[in-house]
Amino acid sequence: MANQPRLVPVGGKGAVNHCDNCNWTGPDEELNVEFPDIPDLMERIEPGGVVPSGECPACECLCYPVEDKPCPTTTAPQPRS
């Protein structure tokens, strides 16, 4: 199955999380604190935003789950004839 996108689960065992602040990536087991026990959570998120999965072990900023679908493929614009 060459060229198949790698899928990662969201939530639960084996979930992968990413910190936009320091680019740390890792499993739930390595987070400092997991949702819903994140300190001052309501002061750190905005209404309608993505719910964080926990706090980054490297910089203590919020981490978010990596989605369990492949990234969309983009194609270069085709020249007009």
Sine and cosine of phi, psi and omega as CSV:
sin_phi,cos_phi,sin_psi,cos_psi,sin_omega,cos_omega
0.00,0.00,0.89,0.45,0.00,-1.00
-0.94,0.34,0.48,-0.88,0.05,-1.00
0.90,0.44,0.36,0.93,0.08,-1.00
-0.99,0.11,0.68,-0.73,0.04,-1.00
-0.92,0.40,0.58,-0.81,0.03,-1.00
-0.99,0.12,0.83,-0.55,0.01,-1.00
-0.98,-0.19,0.61,-0.79,0.06,-1.00
-0.80,-0.60,0.66,-0.75,-0.01,-1.00
-0.95,0.32,0.47,-0.88,0.08,-1.00
-0.95,-0.31,0.81,-0.58,0.00,-1.00
0.96,0.27,0.39,-0.92,0.03,-1.00
0.97,0.24,-0.10,-0.99,-0.06,-1.00
-0.88,0.47,0.75,-0.66,0.03,-1.00
1.00,0.05,0.09,1.00,-0.01,-1.00
-0.91,0.42,0.57,-0.82,0.01,-1.00
-0.93,-0.36,0.69,-0.72,-0.05,-1.00
-0.83,-0.56,0.44,-0.90,-0.02,-1.00
-0.70,-0.72,0.65,-0.76,0.07,-1.00
-0.97,-0.24,0.87,-0.49,0.01,-1.00
-0.95,0.31,-0.35,0.94,-0.04,-1.00
-0.96,0.27,-0.78,0.62,-0.08,-1.00
-0.89,-0.45,0.03,1.00,0.01,-1.00
0.93,0.37,0.32,0.95,0.12,-0.99
-0.91,0.43,0.62,-0.79,0.09,-1.00
-0.70,-0.72,0.72,-0.70,0.00,-1.00
-0.06,-1.00,0.05,-1.00,-0.05,-1.00
-0.98,0.18,0.26,-0.96,0.04,-1.00
-0.80,0.60,-0.60,0.80,-0.07,-1.00
-0.87,0.48,-0.37,0.93,-0.04,-1.00
-0.99,-0.11,-0.11,0.99,0.01,-1.00
-0.91,0.41,0.57,-0.82,0.08,-1.00
-0.86,0.51,-0.78,0.63,-0.03,-1.00
-0.64,-0.77,0.66,-0.75,0.02,-1.00
-0.99,-0.17,0.43,-0.90,0.11,-0.99
-0.87,0.50,0.70,-0.72,0.23,0.97
-0.98,-0.19,0.23,0.97,-0.09,-1.00
-1.00,0.02,0.33,0.94,-0.02,-1.00
-0.95,0.31,0.82,-0.58,0.00,-1.00
-0.88,0.47,0.67,-0.75,0.05,-1.00
0.80,0.60,0.60,0.80,-0.08,-1.00
-0.83,0.56,-0.73,0.69,-0.07,-1.00
-0.91,0.41,-0.38,0.92,0.05,-1.00
-1.00,0.07,-0.20,0.98,-0.09,-1.00
-0.96,-0.28,-0.09,1.00,0.01,-1.00
-0.83,-0.56,0.30,-0.95,0.02,-1.00
-0.93,-0.36,0.48,-0.88,0.05,-1.00
-0.85,0.52,0.71,-0.70,0.02,-1.00
0.99,0.11,-0.03,1.00,0.00,-1.00
-0.99,0.14,0.13,-0.99,0.04,-1.00
-0.95,0.31,0.69,-0.72,0.02,-1.00
-0.97,0.23,0.80,-0.60,-0.01,-1.00
-0.94,0.33,0.41,-0.91,0.03,-1.00
-1.00,0.02,-0.36,0.93,-0.01,-1.00
0.17,-0.99,-0.28,-0.96,-0.03,-1.00
-0.94,-0.35,0.71,-0.71,-0.05,-1.00
-0.89,0.46,0.72,-0.69,0.03,-1.00
-0.96,0.28,-0.32,0.95,-0.04,-1.00
-1.00,0.03,-0.66,0.75,-0.11,-0.99
-0.76,-0.65,-0.01,1.00,0.04,-1.00
0.92,0.40,0.25,0.97,0.14,-0.99
-0.99,0.12,0.08,-1.00,-0.03,-1.00
-0.98,0.22,0.63,-0.78,0.09,-1.00
-0.94,-0.34,0.48,-0.88,-0.02,-1.00
-0.80,-0.60,0.51,-0.86,0.00,-1.00
-0.93,0.38,0.59,-0.80,0.12,-0.99
-0.99,0.15,0.74,-0.67,-0.08,-1.00
-0.92,0.39,0.48,-0.88,-0.05,-1.00
-1.00,-0.08,0.62,0.78,0.10,-1.00
-0.69,-0.72,0.45,-0.89,-0.03,-1.00
-0.93,0.36,0.42,-0.91,0.08,-1.00
-0.92,0.40,0.61,-0.79,0.01,-1.00
-0.91,0.40,0.57,-0.82,0.04,-1.00
-1.00,0.06,0.65,-0.76,0.04,-1.00
-0.93,-0.37,0.51,-0.86,0.04,-1.00
-0.85,-0.53,0.49,-0.87,0.02,-1.00
-0.94,0.34,0.58,-0.82,0.05,-1.00
-0.87,0.49,0.65,-0.76,0.02,-1.00
-1.00,0.07,0.68,-0.74,0.02,-1.00
-0.91,0.40,0.57,-0.82,0.03,-1.00
-0.97,0.24,0.61,-0.79,-0.01,-1.00
-0.99,0.15,0.00,0.00,0.00,0.00
